[in-house]
Every structure is written in C-alpha cells, then in structure tokens.
Amino acid sequence: ADTAFLMMLAVSRKAFFLHTKIINGGWKFFEPTANLGTDLRGKTLGIYGLGKIGFEMAMLCKGAFHMKVIYHNRSNNLQAEKELNAKLVSFDELLEQSDVISVHTNLSAETRGKFDHSVFAKMKRCAIFINTARGGIHNEGDLIAALQNGLIWGAGLDVTNPEPMSKDNPLLTMPSVAITPHIGTATVETRNAMANMATLNIIAGLKGERIPFPVNPEVYEN
C-alpha cells in the first residue's frame, strides 16, 4: 500500500522523469507551464480488489487527500464502506469514474491481462493507472499504447510484464510514468517479519502443529 501511494504521488508530479531531467542537465530555468503535474486532492480513487492491501491504500488516500473511494470486488467490503464511505461499483463504473485506479487483486485466470486496450479506452483521459500487484494483470504493450495515444494520463508500476523489464522499455522515459523494480516489501522491517513468519511455519510443521501463517488455510477446514 505504501508503494502504491508512492507511485501515485510520483506519477502525479512526474517526479521520476524530472529527476532524470536534472541528471541529464535539463534543469535550466523556471518554466511556469512546463512539466505540470496533476492534483490529487478530492479526486476519486478506484480500487480493483479491495482486500487488506487495497484497504490500506484507500485509507492513505482518504486521509492525505480526502479522496472519494470506489471499488470493484466480488463481494462488499463492509469495513471499507463503514470506515471510508467506500462504494462498491461495477467494473465499467470503476473505469469511468476513477481518477486513479490502483490494482490490488491476485493474478488468476480471471485477472490475467485484465487491463488491456479495451479497458484503458474506457478510463478517463486524465486517469492514473497504478499496479503494485502482479505484472500479468496488465497488458504492457496496450499500456504503452494507451499512454502514447493519450487514452490515460499516467501510470505507476512496481510490477511489470515481463520482469525484469528491458532497459529500453519506452515506459522508462515517459514523463508521467514511475516504475520501481518490485520493491513492495523491500524494507528491513517487512523482510524481517516475512522471515520470522516463514521460520515459525517451519518450526510448527516440523512439530506436527498447525502452521500459523498458511497460504491455504482451507486445508485445515477440510
């Protein structure tokens, strides 16, 4: 969620592109109408897959920028509706109404390649697309074309398709695009917590005890 929020901010201010411009000696003088970004305050955030991570992203956006939250899920997220006044909408409504769409679903047969040309064409021309879930959820060629042709305004990716991406990928030089190399869990605290969870699982498994952090808890119910 923190990484998705970072991507949204970086894209909205063209931060990565302008940082590179400084490195290349392109910061010369004040240009009042050049390289302008877009405000986020009061805009509509659309969450595709409002689970725990999507909820955290929505909470950050609601708190920092008073963004309206809409989402598309298989079922209602009652916590988000109660605490964030989030609204469940159809997929088409999500595309049509969102100023920022942030993807937080898993990669499955249903979601693979979900965000393709037909989907980007339904989004606002001023929209920002954020994907910190899995690169396979978006069609990267279609995303490049959508940005080049002005179907959407910007994109922030912590996941790409394929990974790692080529250094010659045109996304890397687009003004309103921010890309990081899959760093969503890359903090000392998070990686230590992940290692601790794995260790506790191994110890419990060797002891024949219930694993405390199963990926598929339904096995215990069966």
Secondary structure as GFF3:
##gff-version 3
##sequence-region A 1 222
A	DSSP	alpha_helix	2	12	.	.	.	ID=ss1
A	DSSP	alpha_helix	15	23	.	.	.	ID=ss2
A	DSSP	beta_strand	44	48	.	.	.	ID=ss3
A	DSSP	alpha_helix	52	65	.	.	.	ID=ss4
A	DSSP	beta_strand	68	72	.	.	.	ID=ss5
A	DSSP	alpha_helix	78	83	.	.	.	ID=ss6
A	DSSP	beta_strand	87	88	.	.	.	ID=ss7
A	DSSP	alpha_helix	91	97	.	.	.	ID=ss8
A	DSSP	beta_strand	100	103	.	.	.	ID=ss9
A	DSSP	alpha_helix	117	120	.	.	.	ID=ss10
A	DSSP	beta_strand	128	131	.	.	.	ID=ss11
A	DSSP	three_ten_helix	135	137	.	.	.	ID=ss12
A	DSSP	alpha_helix	140	148	.	.	.	ID=ss13
A	DSSP	beta_strand	154	157	.	.	.	ID=ss14
A	DSSP	three_ten_helix	170	173	.	.	.	ID=ss15
A	DSSP	beta_strand	177	179	.	.	.	ID=ss16
A	DSSP	alpha_helix	188	206	.	.	.	ID=ss17
A	DSSP	alpha_helix	218	221	.	.	.	ID=ss18
###
